[in-house]
Amino acid sequence: MNDVAFTITLGGLLNTILIIVAIVAIIFLIILLAKVAKSLSTLPQTMAHVEKVMGDIEAITGVAKDGAEGAKAVVTKASAALTGIKQATDENRGQVRAAASLVNAVTGLVSLLKKK
């Protein structure tokens, strides 16, 4: 009978493994390039969307800035008004006490008249 013998050398085995790895790497690179090409095809639409969003952000920032400036003006006016009221009450403290005493006296008198 015919005996068939296969001789495998270490160099031949390494070459076979390297060829298989190279084929797998080429298939992986082809798939990766296909995905990159697909992503690049939608890039102009994405950039247009990004430009629109950036425009919206600029508008929102402007509105927020105007609102903050308006609020600052209101707070400044309210602070000035409260400062004026405080100064007026500090300057007229004696008169305010006198008016309060007068009101209390009138109230007491009215309550006495109601009892009779």
Secondary structure, DSSP 8 states (H G I E B T S, - for coil): ---------HHHHHHHHHHHHHHHHHHHHHHHHHHHHHHHHTHHHHHHHHHHHHHHHHHHHHHHHHHHHHHHHHHHHHHHHHHHHHHHHHHTHHHHHHHHHHHHHHHHHHHHHHH-
